[in-house]
Amino acid sequence: MLSDDDILAAVRRALGAAGADDAAFPAAGAHITRHLLVAGEIVRCVETRTEATAFHAGTRDLSELPEYDDLDRYPVPAPADPGAARSTLRLVRRGSVAAHACSTCTNGRKSCARCRGAGDVACRTHVPCAGCEGRLCCLACEGTGKRAREAADRPQGETASRVRCRKCGADDAACGKCRGAGRKKCGVCGGTASRPCPDCAGGGTVAHDFCAGTGRYVEWTEGVVVRRPVVDTVEESSDLPARAFAWTNEADAWGRVDHVGEDAFPPYDTDTGSGTRTDLAEDTDLAEDTDLAEVAARLKPRLGFRDGEVARRVRIRYLSLARVTHDDHPHRVHVVIPGRPAPRVVTVRSPRRAWRLAALALLVLVAAVAVSRLLA
């Protein structure tokens, strides 16, 4: 963590003053506050276990599936990566597998519902003629065999030649395809009024859906263990605007936590130096990470155990920024960002300055509207 002197020296350098010359930015009148940026994610592997009766049509070898006695107590190793993709483990309850012969069919076959086992279905003996479709089949008798008093007019635009009607004998009056009958024998049944059933192809039986035509089925109690990652995104800027993250980069002195397990923040005593350090800084000054306890305190509400949680990974980065204001420079805010080889400084308008500029812009707008109304 940077000292106050280091912070003020960084601001002076940013202002173009020599580091040792504190006249341009004296310590008197300077106000320093520290703010912690925290970003990352908490990834949990959440597990659900369910048990239900499973069914398979036909026969099936279940020996490749693990067996269990008590699904809740069946041990499944914790995943090496809690953020791995969703996984499903299927198990068989010991002693629950039962193979059965299907009692509602005969060797996997059942009577065809469409033809009721007869093998054929009713069919029309005749179908409309494709040439005249029964309309104007004969211009003299209209398919009745008796000539009308007045011959029907030829259909407009007809170019096909007409033939002698076999019913009334009129020349050049009948449709060439049905010769005045208006219909033809069914091409499927040949006029017999019966055709093979299309569902059973004339056999009278079809495969039984329940057993998939095998005549057998298998039932068992199946346990299913499903694991999926649940991600909790973390991004906090500790009283700084959200755009503060944009002021930083990967070269800055971020501290990091990358831990798999429940105890992501082991105790660390900054006075005695005991415990586990999790920052990646190499400098002695930066390695004295006094912000880790604050990070742990902030994340504590999010680190509670969730139902079904079997593993977690906490991957967090954090960086302490210094916000500097000065009584002699009320319109500027300097943000000091620790890094190598030296801290960086980002200077922005103070909230007071921003409000004044906004008020001035509003005043100009109101004046412009007033002037435009007076001139109208």
N, C-alpha and C positions, 0 to 999 in steps of 0.2 A: 504494500500500500504506500502511495506517495505521501511524503510529509508535507506540511503546509509550506515550508520553504521551497521544496521542489515544485509545488504547484504554482506559487507566485513567480518563481524563476521561469517556469514554462510560459506563463502569461506575458511576462516582460519580453521574452524572446519573440513571442508572436507579435508583440507591438513594435518590434524593431529596436528595443532598448537592450543594452548590454545586460548580461545576467547578473552582474554584481551591482548594477546601478538601480537602486530601488526608488529613485526619485520619480520616475515616470509612472510607477505603480507601487506606491508605498504600502507596507504591511498595514499601517494605520488606515482605517477606512475600508479595508478589504473584508469581505464576508465569504466564507467557504462552507459549503455544504456538500455532503457526499451522498451519491445516489447509486444504487446497484441495478444493473441490467441483468436479467435472468431470462434465458431462452433455452428451449429444448423440448423434450417429450418424456412422458412416463408411459411405457408400453407394458401392458399386462397380458398374460396368456390366461384367458378365462375358459373354464371347462364346464360342460354340462353332460350329465349322464342320464340316459333314459332306457327304459326296458319295455318291450312289447312283444307280442306274438308275431312271428314271421312265417311266411308261407312261400313254398316254391312248387310250381306245377311240374310233375315228373319226379325224377330222382336227382339227388344232389349229394356230393361228398362234402361234408362240413368239417372234416378232420384238420383242414389247414387253418381254421379259425381258433383263436385261444378260447379256453374254457374258464368259467368263473363259478364261484359258489355264491358270493355276495358282491354285487356290482359296486356298491359304495366302497368296499374295502379292497377292490382289485387294484393292485399297484401298477401305475403307469409312470415311468420315469419323467421327471420334469424336463421340458425342452431346453436344449442348449441355447436356442435363440427364441425368447418370448415373442418376438415380432414375426416369427415365421408364418407362412400362409395357413389358412384354415386346414385342419386335418380331422379325419374321421377314423376311429378304430371300432371295428365290429367284433363282438364276442358272442359265444354260445354258452348258455347256462348249462352246467353239467347235468346230464341225465334228462334233458328236456326234448331231445330230438326224437320224433316219432314219424315213421313212414306208414302211409295208409294206402289201401286199394280204394280206388274211386267207386263209390256205391251207387252213383246215379248214371252210370254209363256202362257199356259193354266193351271191354278192351279198348277204351278210349273213343268209342263211337256212340253216337246217339241218333235217334230218328230225326230226319230232316223236318224242320217245322214248316217249311213252305209247301212241300208236297205230301207231308204226313207219312213219309215212308213209302209212298207209291212209286216214286222215281220219275213221274211225269206230271205235267200240269196242263190245264186247259189252254187251248189256243184258238184263235179265229180261223175259220176255214177260208175266208176270202179277205183280201185287202183292197182298198181303193186302187184303181188303175193309176199308175204313175204318169200316164200320158194325159188323161183328161180328168182324173180324180173324181170320176162319176158325174161331172158336169158337162153337158153337151157331148155325151159319149156318142150319140147319133143325132144328126140334125133333123132326121125325119121322124123318129119315134121316141127319142130321148130315153132309150133303153127299155121301153115298155113292150116292144114288139108290135105295137099298133101305131100306124103312121098318124101324125097330127094333121089337122086340117090345113095348117099353114106351116111350111118348113121353117125351122129356126134359122136365124141368120148365122153365118159363119162368124166365129169369134174374130174381133177386129185384130188385124195384123197376123192372122194365122197363115203360115206358109206350108205346113205339113200337108201332105196329100191324104185324102180320105179314102177309105176302102168300102167294099160292099158290107152292109150290116147283116150279121148272121141271124138277127132276130126278125127284122122286117124285110130284109132283102133289098133295101134302097141302095142304089149305086152311089159311090163317091160321097157317102154321108157319115160313115162311122169312123171312130178313132182307130188308127192303125194298130194300136197295141192291144186293145181289148175287143175290137170289132163290134162295138156297140153295147157290150155287157156292162161297162162302167166299173168293173172290178175284176180281180184275178185271184187265182188260188194262192193261198199263203205259201211263200217260198220256204218257210221253216218246217211246217208240218205237212205240206203237200195237200192241204185240204182235209186232213184226218181229224182236226180239232184237238190234237194232243201233241205235246212236244216234251223232250227230256227236261227235267227240272234243272235250271241253271245253277242252283245252290249246291246240289249233290251230284250233278252231272249224270243223273239217272240212276245213281246207286241206292238212293233211299236213305242213306246215313251220312252224317258229317262228323268231323272231329269235335270232341267235347272241349269247350273252351276252358272249363275249370281245371282240368288236368292236362290241357294242351295235347290231347289225343294220346296220352301215354297210359291212361288207366291208373295212375298212381300220383300221389303228392306227399310232400314232406312239410311238417310243422315243427317249430322249435321256439324257445324263448330267446330273443336276441337282446343283448345289451349293446348300446351305442355310446361311445365316448367321443364328444366333439370338442375340439379346442380351436379358439379363434383369438386373434390379437385385438385388443382394445387400446386405442392410442389417446392419451390426454396431452394436448399441446400446451406448452408453457411459454408465455411471453409477457414479462412484466418489466416496467421501466422506472418504478419507484419515484413517483412525483416528477419525472421528466416526460416531455411529450413523446408519443409513440415514434416520432421520426428520429429519436435519439439512436435507434438501432442503425439507421442509415448513416450516422456519423462515424460508425466504427467499421473495422475490417478484420480479417483473419490474422493480420500481423500484430494486432493489439494484444495486450497481456491478459487474455482470457484465462480464467481458471476453469477447469473442466471436471465433471463427474461422469464416469461411464462405468456403471456397476450393475451386475445381474444379481438379484436377491433382494430380500426385504430390507436389510440394513444398508441402505445406500449412503447414509451419512454417519459413519462410526464416530464416536466421541473424539474430539480433538481439543486439547488444552493449549491455548495460545501462550500461556504463561510458562508452562513447563516444556512445551514442545512435544508432548506425548500424544500418541494417537496416530491416525493414518492421514497423510496429506493426499489430496486428490487433484491439486492444481498441477499444470504442466510447465510452470515457469522454472527457469534454471537459475536466474539471479537470486542471490540470498535475500535481497529486500523483497522481491516479488514472491518468493516462496513462503514468506511469512503471511499466510493466507488467513486474515482475520475476518473475511467475509463469508467463509464457509458456514459458520454457525447461523448467520442471518439467512443464507440460502436455505439451510435445513429448516429454520423456523418458518420461512415463507411457504415452503412446500409441505410442511407437516399436515395441513388440512387435506392435501391431495393424496397423501401416502397411506390413507386408511385401507384396510383389507376389504376387498370386494368379494361378494358371493361367487364361489367357483374359481377364485384366483389361485393358480398353481405356480406361477412364476412371473417375475417382472424385471424390466430393465429400466434404469433411470439414466438418461443421457442428457446432461445439462451443461451449459456453459454460462459463466457469469463474469461480470466486469464492473469494477467500481469506478465511476466517473466523479469528478469534482466540479461543482458548479460555483463559479466565482463572480461576485459582483463587487462594485466599488462605489463609495459615495461620490468620488470625483468623476465617475463615468456612469451616471444613472441609466443611460439608454443602451448599455451593452451588457450582455451576459456571456462570460467565457466558460466553455466546457472543456476541461482538461481530461484527455484520454491517455491512460498509461500505455506504454509500448516501448519497443526498442528501435533505434538506439536512444531515443528521447521521447518524452510524452508529446502528443499532438494537442493542438488547441483549436476548437471550433468556436467562432464568435457569432452570436445571433443577437437580434434586437431583444431588448427587455420587454416584458409584458406591458410595462407602462408606456414604452415607446410605441409598441404595436397598437395600443389603444388610442394613443394620441394621433397616430397616422390614420387610423380608421375613423376617428371623430372628425379629423380634418377633411378626409375624403367625403364623409357624409355632409359636412357643412358646405363644401363646394357643390355637391349635388343639389342640396336644398336651395342654395343661392341661384344656381343655374335654372332650376324649375321656376323660382320666383321671378327671375328676369324674363324668362320666356312667356310667362303669363302676363306680365306688364306690357310686353311688346305685342302681345296677341291682339 
